[in-house]
Amino acid sequence: MDGHHGSGTTGRPGAARDGEVDADAWARDQPAASVRAVSGPAFPDTKAADGAQRRGVGGIDSDREGGRFRVRLFLPSWRRRTTRDVLAAADAERERLAQDLHDGAQQHLTALRVRLALAANRFDERGEAEASAVLQGFGDDLDRAIDELRNLAYGIYPQLLTAVGLAAALSSAAARSGRAVTVQANGVRRCSPEVEIAVYFSCLAALDNAAKHAGSVPASVELSDTGGALDFTVCDSGAGFDPAETSVGAGIANMRDRIAAVGGTLAVDSAPGRGTRVHGSVPDPGWR
């Protein structure tokens, strides 16, 4: 997904300064078997209790164990608080803008479409078929514009998420995607709005990455209510990626920030030839 494609292949880095770790160079030295990126609360230390090789760089804790390359992406507590506030403000603005588009521009265009249809019918009744056909053509163009505006508003913030919940919103997004995406969410309860928003947009980001980089292969979304946590998994059966040749991109960083801001963890696994799997878990998601 974005972690394996987002920012492209890494170039050959310069030498690390004394006391610093050149993470890109170190990663290329490791076997490219698979990658696991985990986000969540900051790790208190970077020394592996089991003796696995591990090095810490900024917001990344990476290690190699049993030939497996693993990258943990985390946020310090002060940044989690800031990120949570910024995301909450941005999501509130998303919801307001989507509602304005729905109540304002979309309603005006719909009313105009009705008037065009009435005018076309009157011309047709008077035997002015050519004028009627022209107005009907304008109406068809307006229908397409209304559909595009509706899709834009839905992409900004789906009202279905607020009204019905996460499962319905993701199912609708999958149906709108035009791709082979299945959603399984049987028995998942509603939870706090901030958690539903974080999981929804994280799943969309994972599906977007799959569409960009895995091609037309099927993808799946699964939501699970474990009682103590809300889990989600997004899988594709694409080509996967080689962690030694790619760096974590903006899509994964956005998912990391969203899930970490609500106290959850995010893991991304991939290897050449075995597709990509994004798994997240939010403990105590505020069931309601």
N, C-alpha and C positions, 0 to 999 in steps of 0.2 A: 504494500500500500504506500502511503505517502512516505513512510519511513524508508521504503526501499527505492523510491523513485523521486520523492518530493524535490530535493534540491540538486538532483543529478549526481554524477560521479564525483568523487572527491579528487582534487588535484594533488600533486605531490607536495606535501607541506615542507616548510623550512625546518631547520633544526629547532628543537625546543630550547627555551632558555633554561638556565640552571634551576633545578628545583621544580620544574614543570614537566608534565607528561604530554607528549605529542600523541593524542588519542588516535588521530587518523593513521599515523604511521604504525602505532601499536596494533590497531585493529587489522591492518593489512597483513601483519605477521601471523595472525591467528587463523586456524582452519575455518573455511567459509561454509561450515555445515548448516548453521541456522542462526537466527537472531531472535532475541527476546528482549523487548523494551518494556520496562515496568515503570509506571509513574505512581506517585502517591506522596505520603508524608516524607519529609527529609530523613534519610538514613543517619542515625547518630554517629556512625563511624564507617570506614570503608575497609576495615580489616576483616577478612573472611574467617569465621570461626573454624571452618573445615579445612583451612589451608589453601583454598582455591586462590589462583592468581587474581588480584583485584587492584584496581587503581581508580582514584577519584579525580574528576576534572570538573570544577564548577558544579553545574546541576546534573552531572552525569556520573553514575557509579557503574563501572564496567568490570567484568571478570570473565575468565574462561575456565570452564570446568567440564571435564570429560569430553573435550573437543568441541564444546558448545560455546558459541559467543553470545554473551548476554549484555545488554545495555539497560541500566535502570535510569530513568529520567525522573527527577523529583523536584519539588519546590520547597524552599525553606519556609518556615511558618509565617514570617512577615510577608513574604510574597504571596502565599496562599490567601491571606486576608485581603491584600490589595487586589489580587486577581478576582476574588469572589465579588468584591464591591464593583469593580470595573465591568465584569460580565453581567452582573445583575442590572446595572444601569443600561448597558447596551441591549440586553434582552428586553427590558421594559420599553426602550425606544423602538426596538423591532416590532413589538406587539402593537404599540401606538401607531406606527407607520402603516403596518398591515391593516389595522382597523380603519385608518383614515382612507386608504386606498379603496377598501371595500365599501365604506359608507359614503365616500365622496365620489371620486372619479368613476368607479365601477357603476355606481347607481346612476350617475348622469349619463354614461354611455348606454346603459341598458334602456333608460327612458328614451334616448335618441333613437335607439334601434326600434323601439315600438312605434315611434312616430314615423320613421321611414317605412315600416311595413304597412301602416295605415295609408300613407300617401301612395305607396305602390299599388295597393288594392283599389284605391279610388281612381287612379289613372287607368287601371285595367278595366274597371267597370265602365268607364267612359270610352272604351275602345282604343285607348292610347297605349298599346302594348309596348312600344319601343321605350317610352318614358317610364313605364312601369318596370321594365326589365332593367333599366339603368338604376333606378332607385333600389330595386332588389339586389343588384350587384353591390351597391354601396352598403346595403344592409349586411350582406355576406362578409364584406371586408370588415365591417364594424364588429360582427360576431367574432372574427378571428382576433381583432384587437382586444375585445373583452376577455377572450380566453387567455391571451397572453398576459393581460393585466392581472387576471385572477391567479394565474400560475406564478406571476411575480410576487403578488401579495402572499400567496401560500409559501413560497420559498423564503420570504422574509421572516414570516412567523405564521405557522398554521393555527388558525383558530380552533381546529379540531383537537389540538393538543390540550388546550385549556378546557374545552367543552367536554371532551370524551376521555382523553387520556393518551398515554404513550403508545399502546398497542395499536389503537385505531389510527393515530397520526402516522406511525411508521408503515402500516399497511397501505394507507393512502399514498404516502410518498413512494412506496415500492410500485404501486400500480401506475403512478404518474411517470415513473422513470423510463418506461419503455424497454426495460431489460428484464431478464429472467431472475427476479428477486423474490424469494419466499420469506415470509415472516411468521414465526411461531411465538405465540405469547399467551398460551392458555393459562387462565387462572391468575394472571398478574394483577395485583391490586394497584389502585392509584397511590401515588406517594407525593411528597412535597413538590410544589411547582418547580423549584430550582433544580431538584434532582431530575425530574422529567425533562426539563429543558436541556440539562447537561447531557443526559443519555441520548436524547433525540438527536441533537446536533452532532454528537460524537458518532452515532451510527450513520448519519448522513455523510459525514466526512469520510468514514471508512468506505461507504458505498461509492462515493465520488472517486476515491482513490482507486477502487477496484475497477470502475468504469474507465478511468484514464489509463490504467497500467495493466490490468488483467484482460482487457478486451471484452468480448461478448460472452465470456464463460458465465455460468450461473453463479449467483451469490445468495447468501442466506443470512437472515437476522434471527436470533433467538433471544427472547427475554425469559428470565427465570426468577420466580419469587421463592427464595430459599427460606423465607421466614425471618431471618436476621439480616438479609441483604437482598438488593436488587442486582442481578447479574445480567450481562448482555454479551453476546458473541456475534461477530460479523465475519463470515468466511467467504473466500472465493477460491476457485480451483485454477487460478491462473499460473503463470510460470514461476511465481515466487521471485526471490531476489537473493543476491550475494551480499552479505553485510560488509565484507571486506572492500566492496567496490562502491558502496553508497553511504550517504549520510542521512541522518534524520531530518526530515523536511518540516515545512510550516504546518502541514495537516496534522501530523503526529503531535507537534508541539501544541496545537490548538486543542486536540483531544486531551492531551496531558493536563493542560491548564484547566479545562472544564471539569474533568473528572476529579482531579486533585482538589479543586476549589470546593467540591461538595464532600470531601473526605474519602474519596474512593481511590482505587488503583486501576491502572491500565497496563495491559500486556500485549505486545505485538510479536507474533512468531511467524517466521518464514524461512524457507530454504529453497534453493533452485529446484524447480520441478515439482514442488508440493503445495503451491498456492500460499495464501496468506491468511492468518487468523488474528482477529483483534478481539480481546476479551477484557471486559471491565467488570468491576464489582464495587457497589456502593453500600457499605454497611449502614444499618439504621437509617434508611432513606425517608423516614417520616411517613410511614404507612397511614393511609386515611380511608 
